[in-house]
Amino acid sequence: MKKKANISIKPRFPRENAEKMIRRFLKKTKKERIIEEVRDRARYKKPSVKKKEKRARAQRARYREEQKRIRAQQRRVRKNR
């Protein structure tokens, strides 16, 4: 069972634009993968398809982390010149 997501959005300052609050809420739900999980549960997926998608997601995450590490290393090299 997945953990329960507890997302609350409060205005950062008085009379904050409602659109900004909605945008922040959507970002948080995307990060927690709440909407994606609801869509996934709407229809049945074969276990093999679930596994394949999970593998692809993990591979993308590893690639992003590797790219992030490389960019940080390049910044350090440029900074030390």
BELZISUL-V150308 format. One record per residue. PHI is phi as a letter, one per 30 degrees, with the letter a starting at -180 (999 if undefined). PSI is psi in degrees with one decimal (* if undefined). BURIAL is b if it has 16 or more other C-alpha atoms within 10 Angstrom, else e. Layout:
# BELZISUL-V150308
<<PHI/PSI/BURIAL> <PHI/PSI/BURIAL>>
This chain:
# BELZISUL-V150308
<<999/135.2/e> <d/157.4/e> <d/152.5/e> <d/137.1/e> <c/131.1/e> <c/93.7/e> <c/124.2/e> <b/139.5/e> <b/126.5/e> <b/150.6/e> <d/136.0/e> <d/-30.0/e> <b/160.3/e> <e/140.9/e> <h/40.5/e> <d/145.3/e> <d/131.3/e> <d/-33.7/e> <d/-37.3/e> <d/-39.0/e> <d/-41.6/e> <d/-43.1/e> <d/-42.2/e> <d/-40.4/e> <d/-45.9/b> <d/-39.2/e> <d/-44.1/e> <d/-41.8/b> <d/-34.4/b> <d/-43.2/e> <d/-37.6/e> <d/-7.6/e> <i/34.9/e> <d/-51.1/e> <d/-41.5/e> <d/-39.4/e> <d/-39.7/e> <d/-43.9/e> <d/-39.7/e> <d/-39.5/e> <d/-12.4/e> <d/-33.0/e> <b/152.4/e> <d/138.0/e> <b/138.4/e> <d/147.1/e> <e/-34.3/e> <d/-36.7/e> <d/-41.4/e> <e/-44.8/e> <d/-42.7/e> <d/-44.5/e> <d/-39.8/e> <d/-42.7/e> <d/-43.7/e> <d/-40.8/e> <d/-42.6/e> <d/-40.0/e> <d/-43.0/e> <d/-41.6/e> <d/-42.6/e> <d/-42.1/e> <d/-44.3/e> <d/-43.5/e> <d/-40.9/e> <d/-44.5/e> <d/-39.8/e> <d/-42.5/e> <d/-41.5/e> <d/-44.5/e> <d/-41.1/e> <d/-41.1/e> <d/-41.3/e> <d/-38.4/e> <d/-41.3/e> <d/-39.9/e> <d/-45.4/e> <d/-38.4/e> <d/-34.1/e> <d/-4.7/e> <d/*/e>>
